[in-house]
Amino acid sequence: MPLFLVTRPPGAEHLRNPSGLHGALVDAADGPGAIAAANALAAGLNNPFSGYTATEVAAEAAADFSPALVEGDVLGTSYTGPGRGK
C-alpha cells in the first residue's frame, strides 16, 4: 500500500489538537483511508486528524514499516511543498 503523510492544511491553526499530535505517517489505499488510519492510531483522542490532509509520499511502504504519530508540527511554517496544499 502507498505511504501517506497526514498533516494540517495550511492556515488551519484551529485544527491543532490538545494532545499535541499534529501529524502521522501511515500506509493506506487512499487519502481518506490514511486519515482513518491516523485516527485509529490515536483511538482514545476522538478523531484528532479530522479535517487534515493526506499526501502520498511513497508508492509503497517498506516491508518493515510501522505507522507513526507525530507530536508537534510535522512541516515548518515556511515549507510549501507536498502536504501544504501547494
C-alpha positions as CSV (number, residue, x, y, z in Angstrom):
1,M,0.0,0.0,0.0
2,P,1.1,3.6,-0.5
3,L,2.6,5.6,2.3
4,F,0.8,8.9,3.3
5,L,1.8,11.9,5.4
6,V,-1.2,13.3,7.3
7,T,-0.8,17.0,8.2
8,R,-2.8,20.1,9.0
9,P,-3.7,22.1,5.9
10,P,-2.0,25.5,5.6
11,G,-3.6,28.2,7.8
12,A,-5.6,25.7,9.8
13,E,-4.4,26.6,13.2
14,H,-7.9,25.9,14.6
15,L,-7.2,22.2,13.9
16,R,-4.5,22.0,16.5
17,N,-5.5,19.3,19.0
18,P,-4.7,19.5,22.7
19,S,-2.8,16.2,22.6
20,G,0.0,17.8,20.6
21,L,-0.4,15.2,17.8
22,H,-0.2,17.2,14.5
23,G,0.8,14.5,12.0
24,A,1.0,10.9,11.2
25,L,2.8,8.6,8.7
26,V,0.6,5.7,7.7
27,D,0.1,3.2,4.9
28,A,-3.4,3.2,3.3
29,A,-5.1,2.6,0.0
30,D,-6.0,6.3,-0.4
31,G,-6.2,9.7,1.3
32,P,-9.4,9.2,3.2
33,G,-8.1,5.8,4.3
34,A,-4.9,7.4,5.6
35,I,-7.0,9.9,7.7
36,A,-9.0,7.0,9.1
37,A,-5.8,5.0,9.8
38,A,-4.2,8.0,11.6
39,N,-7.4,8.5,13.7
40,A,-7.3,4.7,14.5
41,L,-3.7,5.1,15.8
42,A,-5.0,7.7,18.3
43,A,-8.1,5.8,19.2
44,G,-8.7,7.5,22.6
45,L,-8.5,11.0,21.2
46,N,-11.8,11.5,19.4
47,N,-10.5,11.7,15.8
48,P,-7.8,14.3,16.1
49,F,-7.0,14.2,12.4
50,S,-10.5,15.1,11.1
51,G,-10.1,17.9,8.6
52,Y,-6.4,17.1,7.9
53,T,-4.9,16.4,4.5
54,A,-3.1,13.2,3.4
55,T,-0.3,13.4,0.9
56,E,1.1,10.3,-0.7
57,V,4.9,10.3,-0.1
58,A,5.8,6.9,-1.5
59,A,4.2,4.4,-3.8
60,E,4.7,1.6,-1.4
61,A,5.7,1.4,2.3
62,A,8.8,-0.7,3.1
63,A,8.2,-4.2,4.3
64,D,9.2,-3.3,7.9
65,F,7.2,0.0,8.0
66,S,5.3,0.8,11.3
67,P,2.7,3.6,11.3
68,A,3.7,6.5,13.5
69,L,2.0,9.5,15.1
70,V,4.0,12.8,15.3
71,E,3.9,15.2,18.2
72,G,4.4,18.8,17.3
73,D,4.4,20.3,13.8
74,V,5.4,18.0,11.0
75,L,6.2,20.7,8.5
76,G,7.8,24.0,9.2
77,T,5.7,27.2,8.5
78,S,7.9,28.2,5.6
79,Y,7.6,24.8,3.9
80,T,5.3,25.0,0.8
81,G,5.7,21.5,-0.8
82,P,3.6,18.4,-0.6
83,G,1.4,18.3,2.5
84,R,0.8,22.1,2.5
85,G,-1.7,22.1,-0.3
86,K,0.6,23.7,-2.9
